[in-house]
Amino acid sequence: MLRQLSLHITKLTLAAAVLLTVVSLVGCNQPTQLEQVQQSGTLKILTRNTPTTYYEDADGPTGFEYELASLFADHLGVKLEIDSTHDIQGIYQSLENGDAQLAAAGLEINLDRIGDFYYSQSYMDVQPIVIYNRKEKKPKSVEDLIGKQTAVIAGTNNAHLLRKLQLTYPKLSWKETSDLEATDLIRMVHDKELDFAIVNSNELGINQAYYSRVKEAFALDSKHKLAWVLPNRSDNTLYNATRDFFDQIESDGTLSQIRDRYYGHKEELNYVGVQLFLRHIRNRLPKYEKHFKASAKKYDIDWRLLAAVGYQESHWRPLATSPTGVRGIMMLTLNTASDMRVTNRLDAKQSIYGGARYLTKLIRRMPEQILEPDRTWMALASYNVGYGHLEDARKITQHMKKDPNKWIDVREHLPLLQKRNWYRYTKHGFARGEEPVHYVQNIRQYYDILSWYDSRLQQIAQNQPSEETIQEAVSFSIVPPVL
């Protein structure tokens, strides 16, 4: 009997061991998180619908975070699926619930959340700043915020920062909202609906041209680091893939290129220049807009880019003439006008068509290894300084071990054409190399403002509500002073 019982126990033990082995083997064969993404063919991300992250323009989805996430999806060989319906708190909750693989939403690394989430390596440093309306008195310290209408986006490091400051300044009070984004707060300060707001420097930088009465007052803290956020799982294969991805785009210059595309031209125009441009959009542009649109369509370029060039050249003045003899809205030289079959440079229509044809010619002339948008930026520089000088700058760039096919590198070396110890070794000699740098940067800024203005007009034409008409839906919570 005991022997039978012993044999029975042995069989049970062996069966249990086999079962554990099978379970273990099955567990080993379970696909990793990264493999699951690749097998499904889709990477689902959470983001926010803001100018600094993800939005739709006339050409489709765009935005700094969208470009990064699209590249990462390509890196993994999968399609990108986007969910932009959540606020910041909702993003973290959805990650915990497993509703997406990661968040690419312009989120700061939050030390209080590190135990619950993974953060990728940082891809941008941002400065928390206090903004004010330049028509009002500038605040100089946190004490100047006391008793004023100050707002911040709920769930951000800046909201947390204000709570820390309240320990030192117990009378400090402010408003928080999850219904708005930084762009809304910037607009509200611009329109004097708020006295102050706390936003990040990149958020002000990408919006300031459109809300030019808003200005930075002072920095509120040391820089914060932006990063992607992933759920904290024992399987960290997807997290490791993000690290490999950022290492790659950091080392090959792609990350710098994308940063430059969105933020590299945001500090060229001053307040007076923006106000003048907006006034000329309303008063001058309507006279010539049909010519910009028709010629841009003919030569397959963006009419707003062409109009931005025209404004940079002449402020849309058809009779403009420079001391060097260039004339008209597009400021064509006599030789260029002749080549473009322009018989009267002072005729607005002829000048615009000639400028469109010439710009298209320059874009096509760029070496095929120069890709967009660098191709357009270099063609614009060539429009200003000449193709030969641009080529000299590209050769200097290559000599300096930088990429001659990237505008961000070429613009760094264009000013060297003003220095004799550099230009004497070039084919085309001296050039005012700083001019094309500012020229391109200004045109990029004008183009951004025109695109924003055009989208606002389309909203009105389609009877879509703008941000000014949705105030009743906004909910602020008041953080009272500590009494």
C-alpha positions as CSV (number, residue, x, y, z in Angstrom):
1,M,0.0,0.0,0.0
2,L,2.8,2.4,1.0
3,R,4.7,1.4,-2.2
4,Q,1.6,2.1,-4.3
5,L,1.1,5.5,-2.6
6,S,4.7,6.3,-3.2
7,L,4.4,5.5,-6.9
8,H,1.3,7.6,-7.1
9,I,3.0,10.6,-5.5
10,T,6.0,10.1,-7.9
11,K,3.7,10.1,-10.9
12,L,2.0,13.3,-9.6
13,T,5.4,14.9,-9.0
14,L,6.6,14.0,-12.5
15,A,3.3,15.2,-14.0
16,A,3.7,18.5,-12.1
17,A,7.3,18.9,-13.3
18,V,6.2,18.2,-16.9
19,L,3.4,20.8,-16.6
20,L,5.8,23.4,-15.2
21,T,8.2,22.7,-18.0
22,V,5.5,23.1,-20.6
23,V,4.3,26.3,-19.0
24,S,7.9,27.5,-18.8
25,L,8.4,26.7,-22.4
26,V,5.2,28.4,-23.4
27,G,6.2,31.4,-21.4
28,C,9.6,31.5,-23.1
29,N,7.8,31.4,-26.5
30,Q,5.6,34.3,-25.7
31,P,6.4,37.2,-28.0
32,T,8.1,40.2,-26.4
33,Q,6.4,43.6,-26.3
34,L,8.5,44.7,-29.3
35,E,7.7,41.5,-31.2
36,Q,4.0,42.0,-30.5
37,V,4.2,45.5,-32.1
38,Q,6.0,44.2,-35.1
39,Q,3.7,41.2,-35.5
40,S,0.6,43.4,-35.3
41,G,2.1,45.8,-37.8
42,T,0.9,48.8,-35.8
43,L,2.5,51.1,-33.2
44,K,-0.2,52.9,-31.3
45,I,0.9,56.2,-29.6
46,L,-0.8,58.8,-27.4
47,T,-0.2,62.4,-28.2
48,R,-1.7,65.9,-27.9
49,N,-3.3,68.0,-30.6
50,T,-1.0,71.0,-30.3
51,P,1.5,72.9,-32.5
52,T,4.4,71.5,-30.7
53,T,3.2,67.8,-30.9
54,Y,0.7,66.8,-33.6
55,Y,-1.8,68.6,-35.8
56,E,-3.3,68.6,-39.3
57,D,-2.4,71.2,-41.8
58,A,-3.3,71.6,-45.5
59,D,-0.8,68.8,-46.4
60,G,-1.9,66.3,-43.7
61,P,-0.6,65.3,-40.3
62,T,2.5,67.2,-39.0
63,G,4.2,68.3,-35.8
64,F,7.4,67.7,-34.0
65,E,6.3,64.7,-32.1
66,Y,4.4,63.3,-35.1
67,E,7.6,63.4,-37.2
68,L,9.6,61.6,-34.5
69,A,6.9,59.0,-34.0
70,S,6.6,58.4,-37.7
71,L,10.3,57.8,-38.0
72,F,10.2,55.4,-35.1
73,A,7.3,53.5,-36.7
74,D,9.4,53.3,-39.9
75,H,12.4,52.2,-37.8
76,L,10.3,49.3,-36.5
77,G,8.7,48.5,-39.9
78,V,5.2,49.2,-38.7
79,K,2.3,51.6,-39.3
80,L,1.6,54.5,-36.9
81,E,-1.7,54.8,-35.2
82,I,-2.4,58.0,-33.3
83,D,-4.8,58.8,-30.4
84,S,-4.8,62.5,-29.6
85,T,-8.0,62.6,-27.5
86,H,-6.6,62.7,-24.0
87,D,-5.3,65.4,-21.7
88,I,-2.0,64.9,-19.8
89,Q,-3.6,63.0,-16.9
90,G,-5.6,60.9,-19.3
91,I,-2.4,60.0,-21.3
92,Y,-0.8,58.6,-18.2
93,Q,-4.0,56.7,-17.2
94,S,-4.3,55.2,-20.7
95,L,-0.7,54.0,-20.6
96,E,-1.4,52.3,-17.3
97,N,-4.5,50.7,-18.8
98,G,-2.5,49.4,-21.7
99,D,-4.4,51.4,-24.3
100,A,-1.2,52.3,-26.2
101,Q,2.4,51.4,-26.4
102,L,3.9,54.8,-25.7
103,A,3.1,58.5,-25.4
104,A,4.9,61.0,-27.7
105,A,3.2,64.1,-26.3
106,G,5.8,66.7,-25.3
107,L,5.8,65.4,-21.8
108,E,8.5,66.4,-19.2
109,I,10.4,63.8,-17.3
110,N,8.5,63.7,-14.0
111,L,10.6,62.3,-11.1
112,D,7.4,61.5,-9.1
113,R,6.3,59.1,-11.9
114,I,9.5,57.2,-12.6
115,G,8.5,54.2,-10.5
116,D,5.4,53.8,-12.6
117,F,6.6,54.6,-16.1
118,Y,9.7,54.4,-18.3
119,Y,11.0,57.6,-19.8
120,S,13.0,57.5,-23.0
121,Q,16.2,59.6,-23.2
122,S,15.4,63.3,-23.5
123,Y,15.3,64.8,-26.9
124,M,14.8,68.4,-26.0
125,D,15.4,70.8,-23.0
126,V,12.7,73.4,-22.3
127,Q,12.6,76.3,-19.9
128,P,9.5,77.0,-17.8
129,I,8.7,80.7,-18.2
130,V,6.2,83.3,-17.1
131,I,4.6,85.1,-20.0
132,Y,2.8,88.5,-20.0
133,N,1.2,91.0,-22.4
134,R,3.9,93.5,-23.5
135,K,1.3,96.3,-23.3
136,E,1.1,95.7,-19.5
137,K,3.7,96.0,-16.7
138,K,6.3,93.3,-16.8
139,P,6.4,91.0,-13.8
140,K,9.9,90.5,-12.4
141,S,9.5,87.9,-9.8
142,V,7.1,85.3,-8.3
143,E,5.8,88.0,-5.9
144,D,4.5,89.9,-8.9
145,L,2.2,87.0,-9.7
146,I,0.4,87.3,-6.4
147,G,-3.2,88.7,-6.7
148,K,-3.1,88.3,-10.5
149,Q,-4.9,86.0,-13.0
150,T,-2.3,83.4,-13.7
151,A,-2.9,80.1,-15.4
152,V,-1.1,76.8,-16.1
153,I,-2.0,73.5,-17.7
154,A,-2.9,70.8,-15.2
155,G,-0.7,67.7,-14.9
156,T,2.4,69.5,-16.1
157,N,5.7,69.9,-14.3
158,N,4.9,73.6,-14.3
159,A,1.7,73.0,-12.2
160,H,3.8,71.0,-9.8
161,L,6.4,73.7,-9.7
162,L,3.8,76.3,-8.7
163,R,2.8,74.1,-5.7
164,K,6.4,74.0,-4.6
165,L,6.6,77.8,-4.9
166,Q,3.5,78.2,-2.8
167,L,5.4,76.8,0.1
168,T,7.6,79.9,-0.1
169,Y,4.9,82.3,-1.3
170,P,1.8,81.2,0.6
171,K,-0.3,84.0,-0.9
172,L,0.3,82.7,-4.4
173,S,-2.9,81.5,-6.2
174,W,-3.5,80.4,-9.8
175,K,-5.9,78.6,-12.2
176,E,-5.4,75.2,-13.7
177,T,-7.1,73.6,-16.7
178,S,-7.1,70.3,-18.5
179,D,-9.5,71.6,-21.2
180,L,-6.8,73.9,-22.8
181,E,-3.3,73.7,-24.1
182,A,-0.4,76.1,-23.9
183,T,-1.4,77.7,-27.2
184,D,-4.8,78.7,-25.6
185,L,-3.1,80.2,-22.6
186,I,-0.7,82.2,-24.8
187,R,-3.7,83.5,-26.8
188,M,-5.6,84.4,-23.6
189,V,-2.6,86.5,-22.4
190,H,-2.4,88.1,-25.8
191,D,-6.1,89.0,-25.6
192,K,-5.7,90.1,-21.9
193,E,-8.1,87.4,-20.7
194,L,-5.3,86.4,-18.3
195,D,-2.6,88.5,-16.7
196,F,0.1,85.8,-16.8
197,A,0.6,82.1,-17.8
198,I,3.3,79.5,-17.2
199,V,4.3,77.7,-20.3
200,N,7.5,76.1,-21.7
201,S,9.9,78.0,-23.9
202,N,9.3,75.8,-26.9
203,E,5.6,76.4,-26.6
204,L,6.0,80.2,-26.7
205,G,8.6,80.0,-29.4
206,I,6.4,78.1,-31.9
207,N,3.4,80.5,-31.2
208,Q,4.9,83.9,-30.6
209,A,4.7,85.1,-34.2
210,Y,1.0,84.6,-34.1
211,Y,0.5,86.2,-30.7
212,S,3.1,88.9,-30.9
213,R,1.9,90.9,-27.9
214,V,3.0,88.0,-25.7
215,K,6.5,88.1,-24.2
216,E,8.6,86.2,-21.8
217,A,8.9,87.9,-18.4
218,F,11.3,85.6,-16.5
219,A,12.3,81.9,-16.2
220,L,10.7,80.1,-13.4
221,D,13.0,77.1,-12.9
222,S,15.9,75.3,-14.4
223,K,15.3,73.5,-17.7
224,H,13.0,70.5,-17.9
225,K,13.6,67.6,-20.2
226,L,11.1,66.3,-22.7
227,A,10.8,62.5,-23.3
228,W,8.5,59.8,-24.5
229,V,6.7,57.8,-21.8
230,L,6.1,54.0,-21.7
231,P,4.3,51.8,-19.2
232,N,6.7,50.2,-16.6
233,R,6.6,46.6,-17.6
234,S,9.0,43.7,-16.8
235,D,9.4,43.4,-20.6
236,N,11.4,46.4,-21.6
237,T,12.2,45.5,-25.2
238,L,10.1,48.4,-26.7
239,Y,11.8,50.8,-24.3
240,N,15.2,49.6,-25.4
241,A,14.1,50.1,-29.0
242,T,13.3,53.7,-28.3
243,R,16.8,54.2,-26.8
244,D,18.4,52.6,-29.9
245,F,16.2,54.9,-32.1
246,F,17.1,58.1,-30.3
247,D,20.8,57.1,-30.3
248,Q,20.6,56.7,-34.1
249,I,18.8,59.9,-34.9
250,E,21.0,61.8,-32.5
251,S,24.2,60.5,-34.1
252,D,23.2,60.9,-37.7
253,G,21.9,64.5,-37.3
254,T,18.2,63.7,-38.0
255,L,17.1,64.9,-34.5
256,S,18.8,68.2,-35.0
257,Q,17.2,68.5,-38.5
258,I,13.7,68.0,-37.1
259,R,14.3,70.4,-34.2
260,D,15.5,73.0,-36.7
261,R,12.5,72.5,-38.9
262,Y,10.1,73.5,-36.1
263,Y,12.2,75.8,-33.9
264,G,15.2,76.9,-35.9
265,H,13.6,80.1,-37.3
266,K,11.5,81.3,-34.5
267,E,13.6,84.2,-33.2
268,E,14.2,86.2,-36.4
269,L,11.2,88.5,-36.5
270,N,10.6,91.1,-33.8
271,Y,7.3,92.5,-32.5
272,V,7.2,95.4,-34.9
273,G,8.1,93.3,-37.9
274,V,5.3,90.8,-37.1
275,Q,2.7,93.6,-36.7
276,L,3.7,95.2,-39.9
277,F,3.5,91.9,-41.8
278,L,0.0,91.2,-40.4
279,R,-1.1,94.6,-41.5
280,H,0.3,94.1,-45.0
281,I,-1.5,90.7,-45.2
282,R,-4.8,92.5,-44.7
283,N,-4.1,95.5,-46.8
284,R,-1.6,94.6,-49.5
285,L,-1.7,90.9,-50.1
286,P,-5.4,90.8,-51.4
287,K,-4.3,92.8,-54.5
288,Y,-1.7,90.2,-55.5
289,E,-3.0,86.9,-53.9
290,K,-4.5,85.6,-57.2
291,H,-1.2,86.0,-59.0
292,F,0.7,84.2,-56.2
293,K,-1.9,81.4,-56.3
294,A,-2.0,81.0,-60.1
295,S,1.8,81.1,-60.6
296,A,2.4,78.7,-57.7
297,K,-0.1,76.3,-59.1
298,K,1.5,76.5,-62.5
299,Y,5.0,75.7,-61.1
300,D,3.8,73.3,-58.4
301,I,5.0,75.2,-55.3
302,D,3.1,76.5,-52.2
303,W,1.6,79.9,-52.9
304,R,2.2,80.9,-49.3
305,L,5.9,80.2,-49.7
306,L,6.0,82.3,-52.9
307,A,4.1,85.1,-51.2
308,A,6.6,84.9,-48.3
309,V,9.5,85.4,-50.7
310,G,7.7,88.3,-52.3
311,Y,7.2,90.0,-48.9
312,Q,10.8,89.4,-47.9
313,E,12.0,90.9,-51.2
314,S,9.7,94.0,-51.5
315,H,7.0,94.0,-48.8
316,W,4.7,93.4,-51.8
317,R,5.5,96.7,-53.4
318,P,5.4,96.3,-57.2
319,L,7.5,99.4,-57.9
320,A,10.3,98.5,-55.4
321,T,13.8,99.2,-56.7
322,S,17.1,98.6,-54.9
323,P,20.4,100.5,-55.3
324,T,21.8,97.5,-57.2
325,G,19.1,97.6,-59.8
326,V,16.8,94.7,-58.8
327,R,13.2,95.7,-59.2
328,G,9.6,94.7,-58.7
329,I,7.7,92.5,-56.2
330,M,10.1,89.6,-56.6
331,M,13.1,91.9,-57.0
332,L,14.5,90.3,-60.2
333,T,17.8,91.4,-61.7
334,L,17.6,92.4,-65.4
335,N,19.4,89.2,-66.5
336,T,17.1,87.0,-64.4
337,A,14.0,88.8,-65.7
338,S,15.2,88.3,-69.3
339,D,15.9,84.6,-68.7
340,M,12.4,84.2,-67.1
341,R,10.8,86.0,-70.1
342,V,9.7,89.0,-67.9
343,T,9.5,92.1,-70.1
344,N,8.4,94.5,-67.4
345,R,9.7,93.9,-63.9
346,L,7.4,96.5,-62.4
347,D,4.3,94.7,-63.6
348,A,3.2,92.7,-60.5
349,K,1.8,89.7,-62.4
350,Q,4.9,89.3,-64.6
351,S,7.2,89.7,-61.6
352,I,5.4,87.1,-59.5
353,Y,5.3,84.6,-62.4
354,G,9.0,85.3,-63.1
355,G,9.8,84.8,-59.4
356,A,7.9,81.6,-59.3
357,R,9.6,80.2,-62.4
358,Y,13.0,81.2,-61.1
359,L,12.5,79.7,-57.7
360,T,11.3,76.5,-59.2
361,K,14.4,76.5,-61.5
362,L,16.7,76.9,-58.4
363,I,14.9,74.1,-56.5
364,R,15.4,71.8,-59.5
365,R,19.0,72.8,-59.9
366,M,19.9,71.6,-56.4
367,P,21.9,68.4,-56.4
368,E,19.6,65.4,-56.2
369,Q,21.1,64.3,-52.8
370,I,19.7,67.4,-51.2
371,L,16.2,66.4,-50.0
372,E,13.3,68.4,-48.8
373,P,12.9,70.7,-46.9
374,D,16.6,71.4,-47.1
375,R,16.3,71.6,-50.9
376,T,13.9,74.5,-50.7
377,W,15.8,76.4,-48.0
378,M,19.0,76.1,-50.1
379,A,17.2,77.2,-53.2
380,L,16.0,80.3,-51.3
381,A,19.5,81.0,-50.1
382,S,20.6,80.8,-53.8
383,Y,17.8,83.2,-54.8
384,N,19.4,85.7,-52.4
385,V,23.1,85.2,-52.6
386,G,23.5,83.3,-55.9
387,Y,24.0,79.6,-56.7
388,G,27.8,79.9,-56.9
389,H,28.2,81.3,-53.5
390,L,25.9,78.6,-52.1
391,E,28.1,76.0,-53.6
392,D,31.2,77.6,-52.1
393,A,29.5,77.5,-48.7
394,R,28.6,73.8,-49.2
395,K,32.2,73.0,-50.0
396,I,33.3,74.8,-46.8
397,T,30.7,72.8,-44.9
398,Q,32.1,69.6,-46.3
399,H,35.6,70.7,-45.5
400,M,34.5,71.3,-41.9
401,K,33.3,67.7,-41.7
402,K,29.6,68.7,-41.7
403,D,26.8,67.7,-44.1
404,P,26.7,69.9,-47.2
405,N,23.3,68.6,-48.0
406,K,21.7,69.9,-44.8
407,W,20.6,73.5,-44.4
408,I,21.3,73.5,-40.7
409,D,25.0,72.8,-41.4
410,V,25.3,75.0,-44.5
411,R,23.8,78.0,-42.8
412,E,26.4,77.8,-40.1
413,H,29.2,78.2,-42.7
414,L,27.6,80.7,-45.1
415,P,28.9,83.7,-42.9
416,L,32.5,82.5,-43.5
417,L,32.2,83.9,-47.1
418,Q,32.6,87.3,-45.5
419,K,36.0,86.5,-44.1
420,R,39.0,86.8,-46.4
421,N,40.9,83.8,-44.9
422,W,37.9,81.7,-46.2
423,Y,36.6,83.4,-49.3
424,R,40.0,83.7,-51.0
425,Y,40.0,79.9,-51.4
426,T,36.5,79.8,-52.9
427,K,35.6,79.9,-56.6
428,H,33.3,82.9,-56.4
429,G,35.0,84.9,-53.6
430,F,33.4,87.3,-51.2
431,A,29.7,87.3,-50.3
432,R,27.6,88.7,-47.5
433,G,27.0,85.3,-46.2
434,E,24.9,86.3,-43.2
435,E,22.3,87.8,-45.4
436,P,21.0,84.5,-46.9
437,V,20.8,83.0,-43.5
438,H,18.5,85.8,-42.2
439,Y,16.7,85.8,-45.6
440,V,15.7,82.2,-45.3
441,Q,14.9,82.4,-41.7
442,N,12.6,85.3,-42.3
443,I,10.8,83.7,-45.2
444,R,10.2,80.6,-43.1
445,Q,8.7,82.7,-40.4
446,Y,6.5,84.6,-42.9
447,Y,5.5,81.3,-44.4
448,D,4.4,80.0,-41.0
449,I,2.4,83.1,-40.3
450,L,0.7,83.1,-43.7
451,S,-0.2,79.4,-43.3
452,W,-1.7,80.1,-39.8
453,Y,-3.6,83.2,-41.2
454,D,-4.9,81.2,-44.2
455,S,-6.1,78.4,-42.0
456,R,-8.0,80.9,-39.8
457,L,-9.7,82.3,-42.9
458,Q,-10.7,78.8,-44.0
459,Q,-12.1,78.2,-40.6
460,I,-14.3,81.3,-40.8
461,A,-15.4,80.4,-44.4
462,Q,-16.5,77.0,-43.3
463,N,-18.2,78.3,-40.2
464,Q,-16.0,76.3,-37.9
465,P,-15.6,77.5,-34.4
466,S,-12.3,79.1,-33.6
467,E,-10.6,79.0,-30.2
468,E,-12.2,82.4,-29.3
469,T,-15.7,80.9,-29.6
470,I,-15.3,78.0,-27.3
471,Q,-14.9,79.8,-24.0
472,E,-18.0,78.4,-22.3
473,A,-16.6,74.8,-22.6
474,V,-13.4,75.7,-20.7
475,S,-13.1,74.7,-17.0
476,F,-10.5,76.2,-14.7
477,S,-9.9,74.9,-11.2
478,I,-8.6,77.5,-8.7
479,V,-5.7,76.7,-6.5
480,P,-6.2,79.1,-3.6
481,P,-3.5,80.7,-1.5
482,V,-2.4,79.0,1.7
483,L,-3.9,81.2,4.4
